[in-house]
């Protein structure tokens, strides 16, 4: 990540920056007047100003904390959080909290690295309840992407400016935006989101994915349960499964991300300092950072990370943490990091 950048300003869900989406959900439930955010996150502050010009934006120094996590909360009542918080201390599974909005609360505090979303309500559930999922590890974001696809894309909407070949099949709920081209003999299996200007080549299968702007998928590819940030170029005969793909990534032909170990055990992920952490799942592919170039006939084994600006030579099997002689890096950045707290009042 660039200096003072955070997931709130870099990650998109259904085409919306994470922090913009969170504020829109909060505004739908509460009368929001003020947003407080750490002053060092200028990109996130600008996103809020551009999307919510009528809101009062206040910056605070999160290193000089006042009250809890930098906010002066004296006299404010906080939103109640249920006690049924879900966590797994062994593998770091993200926290999930359900927030009760009773209408008389004045203060909602949440970290920047969380996702607010509505859960599908049952007849007995509170229609004003929303869930808050924290993003700690890359697979947390992949999990919330999959969850939002299933919760929020419940019907098929295809832009009138999109070209879908008559021989292709759109099966299940899908949201396909402007200027998308679906070539001949493709199958798009929902729930699926394909953003503006993207292309799916002849004979390809795309299933349960969130695909960002101007992503090009070549012919005879299988793309499953994956997230693409946008401006990605995936050549022919690629298989990308259960993976997070950054922006402006190139995959050469006949390459792919494996997502299952031969022993069918849970996949472990290298978080540095020779530490492996259990992802809590036996299906997880790769995390590929921004501006990576992956050559032809490359196989990336489960749970591997390519940091941004990495170049992988053709024919490589990525089965271990790469040495400095094997990669070319602009910065030693990780895919996700924990960030301070934003306050909405």
Secondary structure, DSSP 8 states (H G I E B T S, - for coil): --TT--HHHH-EETTEEHHHHHHHHHHHHS---EEEEETT-HHHHHHHHHH-TTSEEEEE-TTS--SBTTB--TT--B-EE-S--EEETTTTEEEEEEEE--S---BEEEETTEEEE-----TTS-TT-EEEEE--SHHHHHHHHHHHHHHH--S-EE-TT-EE-TT-EEESSEEE-TT-EE-TT-EEESSEEE-TT-EE-TT-EEES-EE-TT-EE-TT-EEES-EEEES-EE-TT-EEES-EEEES-EE-TT-EE--S-TT----EEE-STT-EEE-S-S---EEE-TT-EE-TT-EE-TTEEE-TT-EE-TT-EE-S---TTT---SS---S-----EEEE-
